[in-house]
Amino acid sequence: MHVLLHHMIPNVISSLIVMATIGMGYVILSAAGLSFLDFGVQPPTPEWVSMLN
């Protein structure tokens, strides 16, 4: 267990951060695409774009 925590975890952290960032980009693009096709969030529910307006 000590070997895992000491050697492997620090080397995996940077890859996980990059994968999470790319995944978040895909989520934002998917939400924007669905909103463009009018399958997004309905008007009473707050959304980022409507909150900026």
C-alpha distances in whole Angstrom, upper triangle without the diagonal:
4,5,5,6,9,10,10,11,14,15,16,17,20,21,20,23,25,25,25,28,30,29,31,34,34,34,37,39,39,40,43,44,44,46,48,49,50,47,45,45,48,50,50,46,45,44,43,46,48,47,48,51
4,5,5,6,8,10,10,12,14,15,17,20,21,20,23,25,25,26,28,30,30,32,34,35,35,38,40,40,41,44,45,46,47,50,51,51,49,47,46,50,52,51,47,46,45,44,47,49,47,48,52
4,6,5,6,7,9,11,12,13,15,18,19,19,22,24,24,25,27,29,29,31,33,34,35,37,39,39,41,43,44,45,47,49,50,51,48,46,46,50,52,51,48,46,45,44,47,49,48,48,52
4,6,6,5,6,9,10,11,13,16,16,16,18,21,21,21,24,26,26,27,30,31,31,34,35,36,37,40,41,41,43,45,46,47,44,43,43,46,48,48,44,43,41,40,43,46,44,45,48
4,6,6,5,8,10,11,11,15,16,15,17,20,20,21,23,25,25,27,29,30,31,33,35,35,36,39,40,41,42,45,46,47,44,42,42,45,47,46,43,41,40,39,42,44,42,43,47
4,6,7,7,9,11,12,15,16,17,18,21,22,22,25,26,27,28,31,32,33,35,37,37,39,41,42,43,45,47,48,49,46,44,44,48,49,49,45,44,42,40,43,46,44,45,48
4,6,6,7,9,11,13,14,15,17,19,20,21,23,25,26,27,29,31,32,34,35,36,38,40,41,42,44,45,47,48,46,44,44,48,49,49,45,44,42,40,43,46,44,45,48
4,6,5,6,9,11,12,12,15,17,17,18,21,22,22,24,27,27,28,31,32,33,34,37,38,39,41,42,43,45,42,40,41,45,46,46,43,41,39,38,41,43,42,42,46
4,5,5,6,9,10,10,12,15,15,16,18,20,20,22,24,25,26,28,30,31,32,34,36,36,38,40,41,42,40,38,38,42,43,43,39,38,36,35,38,40,39,39,43
4,6,5,8,10,10,12,14,15,16,18,20,21,22,24,26,26,28,30,31,32,34,36,37,38,40,42,43,41,39,39,42,44,44,40,38,36,34,37,40,38,38,42
4,6,7,8,10,11,12,14,15,17,18,20,21,23,24,26,28,29,30,32,34,35,36,38,39,41,42,40,38,39,42,44,44,41,39,37,35,37,40,39,39,42
4,6,5,6,9,10,11,12,14,16,16,18,20,21,22,25,26,27,29,31,32,33,35,36,38,39,37,35,35,39,41,41,37,36,34,32,35,38,36,36,40
4,5,5,6,9,10,11,12,14,15,16,19,20,21,23,25,26,27,29,30,32,33,35,36,37,35,33,33,37,39,39,35,33,31,29,32,35,34,34,37
4,5,5,6,9,10,11,13,14,16,17,19,20,22,23,25,26,27,29,31,32,33,35,36,35,33,33,37,38,39,35,33,30,28,31,34,33,32,36
4,5,5,6,9,10,11,12,14,16,17,18,20,21,23,24,26,27,29,30,32,33,35,33,31,32,36,37,38,34,33,30,28,30,34,33,33,36
4,5,5,6,9,10,10,12,14,15,16,18,20,21,22,24,26,27,28,30,31,33,31,29,29,33,35,35,31,30,27,26,28,31,31,31,34
4,6,5,6,9,10,11,13,14,15,17,19,20,21,23,24,26,27,29,31,32,30,28,28,32,33,34,30,28,25,23,26,29,28,28,31
4,5,5,6,9,10,11,13,14,16,17,19,20,21,23,25,26,27,29,30,29,27,28,32,33,34,30,28,26,24,26,29,28,28,31
4,5,5,6,9,10,11,12,14,15,16,18,20,21,23,24,26,27,29,27,25,26,30,32,33,29,28,25,23,25,28,28,28,31
4,6,5,6,9,10,10,12,14,15,16,18,20,21,22,24,26,27,25,23,23,27,29,30,26,24,22,20,23,26,25,25,28
4,5,5,6,9,10,11,13,14,16,17,19,20,21,23,25,26,24,22,23,27,28,29,25,23,20,18,21,24,23,23,26
4,5,5,6,9,10,11,12,14,15,17,19,20,21,23,24,23,21,23,26,28,29,26,24,21,19,21,24,24,24,27
4,5,5,6,9,10,11,12,14,15,17,18,20,21,23,21,19,20,24,26,27,24,22,19,18,20,23,23,23,26
4,5,5,6,9,10,11,12,14,15,17,18,20,21,19,17,18,22,23,24,21,19,16,15,17,20,20,20,23
4,5,5,6,9,10,11,12,14,15,16,18,20,19,17,18,22,23,25,22,20,16,15,16,19,20,19,22
4,5,5,6,9,10,10,12,14,15,16,18,17,15,17,21,23,25,22,20,17,16,17,20,21,21,23
4,5,5,6,9,10,11,12,14,15,16,15,13,14,18,20,21,18,17,14,13,15,18,19,19,21
4,5,5,6,9,10,10,12,14,15,14,12,13,17,18,20,17,15,12,11,12,15,16,16,18
4,5,5,6,9,10,10,12,14,13,12,14,18,19,22,19,18,14,13,13,16,18,18,19
4,5,5,6,8,10,11,12,11,10,12,16,18,20,18,17,14,14,14,17,19,19,21
4,5,5,6,9,10,10,9,7,9,13,15,17,14,13,10,11,11,13,15,16,18
4,6,5,6,9,10,10,8,10,13,15,18,15,14,11,10,10,12,15,15,16
4,5,5,6,9,9,8,12,14,17,19,17,17,14,14,13,15,18,18,19
4,5,5,6,5,5,9,11,14,17,15,15,13,14,13,15,18,18,19
4,5,5,5,4,7,9,11,14,13,13,10,11,10,11,14,15,15
4,5,7,8,11,12,14,17,16,16,13,14,12,13,17,17,16
4,6,8,11,12,15,18,17,18,15,17,15,16,19,20,20
4,6,8,9,11,14,14,15,13,15,14,14,17,19,18
4,7,8,11,14,13,15,13,15,15,15,18,20,19
4,6,9,12,10,11,9,12,12,12,15,16,17
4,7,8,6,8,7,10,11,10,12,15,15
4,6,6,8,9,13,12,11,13,16,15
4,5,7,8,12,11,9,11,14,13
4,6,9,13,13,10,11,15,14
4,7,10,11,9,10,14,14
4,7,9,7,6,10,11
4,6,5,6,9,10
4,6,5,6,9
4,5,5,6
4,5,5
4,5
4
